[in-house]
């Protein structure tokens, strides 16, 4: 199979698997505090993958590349995934997935601000505005005075912090030394990003005094294992491979599929609310994404 076909296969895996992880995160949070849950997930996944690669005789990243991989781990997993996990404490898994669909907007905006980045055309700008209006329609009725309104808003903000971290990390991963990146084993690189990002999340969880709340049930432990082996080892390594061999904007299209899968699963399994307004708002967000992706 050619590199191009493997890249597109990896992209399909990302689309399908990551759509299910929002439900798994929500279930794991039933007994496991957020930062420790995310940290355990990524440290376990990174360690397992690194050990497996070492046993196969693969070359692991040298210490000289660790600062770069640490930064990528913090952006992609510390902020990117950590923000989503934090948000799902107060908003539904389906809604989190729809809000994270704004990630391509952040990618386009950040890329346009960087030297040599893609130009922000009128069509892309229109897409950003349409997508933003869709998000406003989605969340505005839920924002109100009182504790529930504040916690809901915190979840919305956490999702946008996640988008920023994921977009910045993805663009940095794509733009950094191409000659160096071509020599790297993409699985080994992904393993160390997971490991470093997970360590940062564990430290944050300990500082946030989550250790006293740590508990496992069969249901939450099963969801965590799914996140480790399918969402992390399977999904993240597929994402890293696709990102290495495909344009950032193309890889970001996984955000079209994830919300659909997440909303359906959240509604069916957890009986999360879903109504006509949410469907219309989600459709507007996707239209905005289509405009952003279209060539100006």
Secondary structure, 3 states (H helix, E strand, C coil): CCHHHHHHHHHHHHHHHHHHHHHHHHHHCCCCCHHHHHHHHHHHHHHHHHHHHHHCCCCCCCHHHHHHHHHHHHHHHHHHHHHHHHHCCCCCHHHHHHHHCCHHHHHHHHHHHCCCCCCCCHHHHHHHHHHHHHHHHHHHHHCCCCHHHHHHHHHHHHHHHHHHHHHHHHHHHHHCCHHHHHHCCHHHHHHHHHHHHHHHHHHHHHHCCCHHHCCCCHHHHHHHHHHHHHHHHHHHHHHHHHHHHCCHHHHCCHHHHHHHHHHHHHHHHCCCCCCHHHHHHHHHHHHHHHHHHCCC
